[in-house]
Amino acid sequence: MTDRKPDSSWGRKLADIWPDLVDEAHIWCLHCLRVFPIGEWDRTEYCPAADCNGSPLDARAWSELARDYGWPAVPVEGQVYDPYSEP
């Protein structure tokens, strides 16, 4: 695993990088398969999970995934939601 920056030097929020996420409350990380409030991503611009180095490229809109996979509209923060496992 690569080192993570503790703070962003970009000074931008995740929604500035991915404008389609601006109305999202929760973001799912493709890297670790966990979900967190968008504000947690905005703190560092990396996945908030301590053991994950997911970047903004790994961020996905929770509402779309919840709809597509039948997951709850309001997720459990930090829980793994694995689209690759059998239901």
ChimeraX attribute file (.defattr): number of C-alpha atoms within 10 A of each C-alpha:
attribute: neighborCount
match mode: 1-to-1
recipient: residues
	/A:1	6
	/A:2	6
	/A:3	7
	/A:4	16
	/A:5	11
	/A:6	10
	/A:7	12
	/A:8	14
	/A:9	9
	/A:10	8
	/A:11	12
	/A:12	13
	/A:13	19
	/A:14	25
	/A:15	17
	/A:16	12
	/A:17	13
	/A:18	14
	/A:19	10
	/A:20	12
	/A:21	19
	/A:22	14
	/A:23	11
	/A:24	15
	/A:25	14
	/A:26	24
	/A:27	26
	/A:28	27
	/A:29	29
	/A:30	19
	/A:31	14
	/A:32	19
	/A:33	18
	/A:34	21
	/A:35	25
	/A:36	21
	/A:37	18
	/A:38	25
	/A:39	15
	/A:40	16
	/A:41	23
	/A:42	20
	/A:43	17
	/A:44	21
	/A:45	26
	/A:46	25
	/A:47	29
	/A:48	23
	/A:49	16
	/A:50	8
	/A:51	10
	/A:52	18
	/A:53	19
	/A:54	20
	/A:55	18
	/A:56	19
	/A:57	13
	/A:58	16
	/A:59	24
	/A:60	19
	/A:61	20
	/A:62	25
	/A:63	20
	/A:64	13
	/A:65	17
	/A:66	16
	/A:67	11
	/A:68	10
	/A:69	12
	/A:70	9
	/A:71	15
	/A:72	12
	/A:73	13
	/A:74	11
	/A:75	20
	/A:76	14
	/A:77	13
	/A:78	16
	/A:79	13
	/A:80	14
	/A:81	20
	/A:82	13
	/A:83	13
	/A:84	7
	/A:85	6
	/A:86	5
	/A:87	6
